[in-house]
Structure formats: structure tokens, C-alpha cells
Amino acid sequence: MLNVTIDTQLNTFHLNAAFTAEMGKTTVLLGESGAGKSTILRVLAGLLHPEQGHISLNGVTYFDSQRHISVPPQERPFGYVFQDYVLFPHLTVFENVAFGLRAQRFARTVVRQRVTEALERVRLVGFDQRRPAQLSGGQQQRVAIARVLALQPELLLLDEPLSALDVQTRREVRQELRRILLEVGITTVMVTHHYLEALLFGQQILVLDDGRVVQRGGQRDLLAYPRSSYIAELIGVNFFQGHILDYEPDLTCVIRLKGGIDVLARLREHEQAVAKCPSLGSEVFIVVDPCNVTLYQTPPDSSARNLFCGRIVQVLRLRANGMAGGDGHVRVNIALDGVAPPLIAEVTETSAQRMDLHEGKVVYAAFKASEASAYL
């Protein structure tokens, strides 16, 4: 088990995070740039020393501020793959993979055996005499991983391992990297800001925001229970936070958002079963599918009890598969007074043209309480 607690101030940035990771599994750190993901990797590797914290793996402590333990980076059995791979351009593939082993003065026969095994693992047999410039981006990435695997680390640290690849190569390499991680069975901490990569690789996903872990769990947790606007934006749903003001007989909650706006939402059945009704004043999260938001040009005579007036700040045309451009649906972002981020509605291209939706136009937006899902 990997146990990590970090509390440190870096200039104006405060990193305060704690988590555990199961042996042989991949834990993904997901978040925007500047959230603290790569900083955590550098702390784990021993390249940064936190003011307070604890790092242990399999019962061995590598850092403990209270006990004044700080094992140097070269003595930690951790492998670190950087974003740009850091391959030596003048060395062959074999020499790149063997570099760490030779630095640790392993016998020549051991070096050859481990390099051969690592190249077999990443499917680069026959490439040992090539130089990095003769390899594709995906092959260079596999060389960097082979170099780490040859050292037989107990913990693997991957910092945006696919970020240096173009879109097509990234798509091809994803499955190959996932295969490698599953086969080697090394405890891995991986950093990414790509939501799909987090879902693909992460047996545990930690969402970081401004140096704090704001959500943790598996794929289902992120999809069904987003707890940050960042995740909600990636998933493509409206997301609000507020406090319960009152209940109605059908367990519809009256929720006060920041800015003083009230929203009616239905408490999820799971929350009803587990919490039996959160107490008044409890903080809750609310999600609304953009397809369930209806737009009007004038105040509507609607049964929807959530009705807002706002100004359109963005109109994005989508194809039927959700990609930008072409015919299909239109995603409309509407700024509401005192509410952030904007409310998102998704309408058909025909409706958008009929209503003449454009940036700057004032519209009314409504959604039913039954279509707004609230949870703790």
C-alpha cells in the first residue's frame, strides 16, 4: 500500500493532499494545469521536500517530516517517466534503457538480460541499435518506459505520459500503455488532464483542484457524482453547489445557490436510502443534463419550476456525435446573475435558427425539478 500525506507551501501555491494507492493498481491524478498533479509526483520522487508529510510504500517510510526521514531520490525504488521522456539522443535504444542499470553498477550480464526483458515487454525487440531520432513518438515513449521497467521499481510515476504525442499516435499508444501497466502489475501513479485517459487507466481516480483532492473514486463515481465544475465540464453536464433550505413531500429539495438563487431538485434515490434525507443546511451538489434545459424568447407558461433569465455568452454548433461543426445540435451557454459557471442548454439546429440564438441575446431557460438531480 502506498500512503501519502503532503502539506506544503510553494510560493503562493498551497498543496494539501492525502491519499492511498493499492498495490499493483493504477491511481490517476486528474485536474487542470496548476492543480498540483505534477508537484505530487516530484514530492513522491524526492525531487521536492514538503514542509509536512509522510510517504511510505509497503511499510517502508521514504519521507516523514516529524521523524526527520527523507530518503534521497536515487535511493527510492521509484521509476519516473517524464512528459518529454528525456532520452539521450546520442545513445542507442539499448544504451538508453541500460543507462540507469549501468549507473547502479549492475553486472554486464544482468544489464543485458534486464534490457532485453524490458524491450520485450514494450514490444521493441529489434530496435535496440536505433537512436531516438529514428523512432516514432510512440516508440520513444515505450523506450522511456522500458528504461524505468529495467530498474524493476516498486512504484511507477507517469507524468502526462501521452502529452507529447499527436492525436492519432496518442489514440494508438493508449491501449499499448494500458496493456503494459496491466501486465507488469506495478503500483502506478499517473498524472493526466485528459478525462478519457483517467477513465481508461485509473482503477482509482483522484481529482485535484487548487492543491486539494476534491473527489476520489472509480469511473462510475466521476460519471454519476461529479463534485467539481471541472469534472462536470468534462462530462458535459450543468453543475451547481448549494445548501438545502427546505423539503417538499416528494423529497424535492429547495436548494439555495451562491448568489441567492433557489433551485428545486429531486434527491437521488441512493441518497434517500443512505442518508434518509440530509438535514436542512446540508451542502449538496446538483447536476442537470443540458438536453433537459428548455429555452424561450419570452417568459413561458411552463410547468417547469426552475426558470431563469440570462444572456447568451456562447453558441457552439455540434454534429450529431457531439463534435464541433456541421449539422446537428447547438450548445448554448447562458450567464445567470450570481451563478457560475454559465447554464448550458442543448437544442436542435432548427430550434436555434428559429429562435435566432446568438451571443448577447437575452433568453429564458427552464428545467423541471425532476430533471435536476441532487446528491451529497
N, C-alpha and C positions, 0 to 999 in steps of 0.2 A: 504494500500500500504506500502510495506517495501522499505525504501530509505537508501542506504548505500554508503558512501564515505570513503575510507581509504587511507591514505598516511603515511607510516611509514618505518623506517629503523630498521631492526633486524639483528644486526651484519653486515654481508656482503650482506644480502638479503634486497632488496627494494620492498615493497609491495605498489602498487599504483593502486587501483581498485575502480570503481564506478558502481553501478547497482541498478535497482529497481525490485521488485517482486510483482506480482499481488496477491491479497488476495485469499486464498483458492486454489492456484495453487502451483505446484512443480517446483522450479528452481534448475537445476543441475549445479554444478561446475565441469567441466571436464578438466583434464590435467594430465601431467606426475607427478611423485613423485617430490616434491620440487618446484612445480609451485606456491604454496601459497594457495591451496584449504582449507586445514585444519586450516591454520592460520586465514583465513577469518572467519571460524566457531568460533574459540576461541575468536576473536575480537567481533563477534556478541554476544557471550555468556557473555562477560565481563571478560573473563579469561586473556585477553591481552588488553593493552591500547595503541592505536595508537598515534603517535605524533600529527597527524592532522586527522580530520574526523568527520563524522556525521552519526548517526544511529537513525532512527525513524520508528515506526510502528503504523499505524492507527492514525497518527497525534501526537503521544506521543514520545518525544525525550528521548532516553536512553544513548546517548553519543553525545557530541558536544564539540570539543576542544576549539572553540572560546568562547563559553559561559560557559566553565568550568563545563559541566554537565557530570557526569559519574555514572550511576545507578549501584549499586553492583550486581553481578551475581544472588544472591539469591532473589533480588527484581525485576528481569526482568521476565516477563511471557513467558519465552522461555524454551522449553524442548530439552535436548541434549542427543542423543543416541551415545555412543562412539563405536569405532571399536570392542572392546572386550567385550562390553555390561556391564562390571563392576557389575555383580550380586554378592550378598553376598552368599557364598557357604553354610553357616550355617543356613540361613533363608529359609523358605518355599517360594513357588511361591507367595502365598498371602502376606506374610510378606515383600518380595522384592517389590511387587507392591505398598504396603501400606507405604513403608518407607518414601517417600517424604511427603505424606499426614500427617503422624504422626509427622514428623519433623516440620511441619507447624501448629501442634496442632489442626487439624480438629477433630470434634466430632466423637465418635466411630461409630455412625450410618452412618455418611457421608462417613467415611473411607470404611466401608463395602459396601455401595452402589456403590461408585466410583470404588472400586477394582473389584466388581462383573461385573459392566458395562464394564470396560476395558478388563477383561478376556473374556467376551462375544464377544467384538469387535475383539479380536485377535484369537478367537476360541480356547480358552484354558480352557473352563469350565470343571471342574472335575480334573484339575491339581493343584488346589490351595494348596494342602498339600505336594506336591512333592518338592524336593530340586533340585537345578540346575544340580547336577551330575546325576540325574535320567532323565534328559531331553536330547533330541537331540539338535544339534547345531541350527537348525531352530526354535525349541521350545524356546530355550534360547533367541534367538533374539526377538521373539514375547513377551517374558516376559519383556525384556528391553523396548520394545515399549509400552507395557501396562503400565509399571511404569510411563512413561512420559505422556501417554494419561490420566491417572488418575488425573494428576495435571491440566488438561484442559488448556494447554498452548495456547497462541495466535500465537506462532511461533515454528515450529519443526525443529531442526537441526540434520541431519543424517550424520555421518562421516563414509564413506565406510561401510554401514550397512550390506553388504553381504560378505565382505572380509574375515571374519573368517570362512566361510562355505566352505566345499569341493565342487567340481564342480557339482556333482549330486544334492546335497542339495541346492546349490545356484540356480540351474535351477528350482527346485520345489518351493523355497521360493519367487522368484521374483514376480510371479503373485499374491501370497498371500499378499506381502507387497504393491504391486500396488493397490490391492483391498482395503486394509486398508486406504491408503492415499486418495483414491477417495471417500471413504465413510465418513471419518471424516472431510474432507474439510478444513484441517488446512493449512495455509501458510507454505510451507516447503522449506528449503534449504538443498540440498543433495549433498554430495561430492562423486565422483567416478572417477576412471581412466579407467573404462570399457566403451567402446563406445556403446555397445549394451544396457547397463543399462541406459546410458544417453538418448538414443532414446526411451527406454521403459517408463522411469519415467518423463523425462523432458518436461514440457509444454513450458519452456524456458530453453535454454542451453547456459551457458557461458563457453567459452574455455579460460583457463588460461595458460600463458606461462611466466615464469620468473617474476611472480608477477604482470602481466598485463593481462587485458581482451583483447584478440586478436580477438575474434569473439563471436557474440551472435545471437540467433535466435532459430527457431524450427528445427524439424527433417529435413525438406526439405532444409533449409539453409545450414546445415552441409553436407548433401549428395551432393547437387548441387554446393555449393560455398565454398569449404574448403579454409581457409585463414591462414593455418599454416601447416608446414610439418608434425606435429604430427597428425592432423586430416586426412591429405591426406594418411599418412601411415596406419592409422586405416581403412580407406575406401578401400585402395589398389590401389591408382592412383598415377601417377607421378605428381609432383607439383613444379612449378617454380615461382619466382617473378622477375620482371624486369620493364623497362621503355620503353614506345613507342618511337621508333625512326622515323618511317615513316608509311605511309599507301599505300596500293595498291588499284586499282579501285574496287575490290570486297570486300573491308573492311577487307582484310587480313592485320594484323599488323606485322611490323618488330619490334621485341622486344629485347632489349639488356639486357642480364642477367648479374649477377655479374660474374666477370672473363672475361668479354668482349665477350662472345659468343652470337651470334644473333640467335633468333628463330622466325619462321614465324607461326602465329596462327590466326585463324578466330575469330573475335569479336562476342560474343554471340548476338543473335537477341534481347534479353532483353536489353543488354547494348546499342545496336543500337537504340532501341526505346526510352529508358530513357535518355541516355546520348548523343545520336546522334553522336557519335564519340568523345571519350575522346581526349583532346588536346595532342599534342606531348609533351613528357616528363612525362606524367601521369604514375603513378605506376599501374601495372596490375598483376593479378595472371593468371597462365596458368595450366591447367590440361590435361593430356594425359592418356588414358586407356592403360595399359601395353599390352593388346592384339593388339593394333594398332601400336606397335613398332616392326619393322622387323629387323632381324639380318642377317648379311652377313660376310663371312670369308675374302672376298676381296672387294675393293671399287666397289660398284654396279653401274650398268647402270639403275638408278631408277628415276621415276618421282617425288619421294618424295623430297621436297626441304629442309627438315631438316635432315641433315646427319652428324653423329658424329663418332669419333673413340675413343674407350676406352678399358679398361682392366676389365675383369670379376672379381668381388670380391666375389660373392656368387652365388651358383647354388642350388636351392631348388626345389625338386620334390613334386608335388601336385597330390592328387587324383582328380577325376573329380569334386568333390564337394568342392574343394579348400583346403582340409585339407592335411597336410604333409603326405607323404608316399604313396606307391602304384603307379599304373599306372595312366596316365592322362596327365597333363600339367607340364611344368617346368618353374619356375620363375627365371629369370637371372638378377642379379644386376650388372650394368656396371659403373665403376668410370670414369667420364669425367673430363678432366683438367679444373680446375677453376669453376666447377659446383658441388654443393652439394644440396641435397643428391644424391646418385647414380641414374642413369636412370634405370627403371625397364622394362624388356620385358617379355612377357609370350608366350612361344612357346609349340608346342606339344612334347611329349616324343620322337616321331620318328624324328622330326627335330633336337632335342638336341643331339640325338645319331649320326645322320648323320653328324652334324657339329662338333661333338666331343667337346661339350661345357664343359669347366671346369675352375676352378678358376685359374687366371693368364693369360688366353688366351686373346689376343687382337682381338677385333671384331669391325665391323662397325654396327651402329644402325641408323635406319631411320624411320621417320613418316611424314605423309603428313600434310600440313598446315591446311587442312580441318578437320583433326582429332585431332588438338590441339585447345582447347577451351580457349579463353581469356575473362576476366571479371574484373571489378573494385573491 
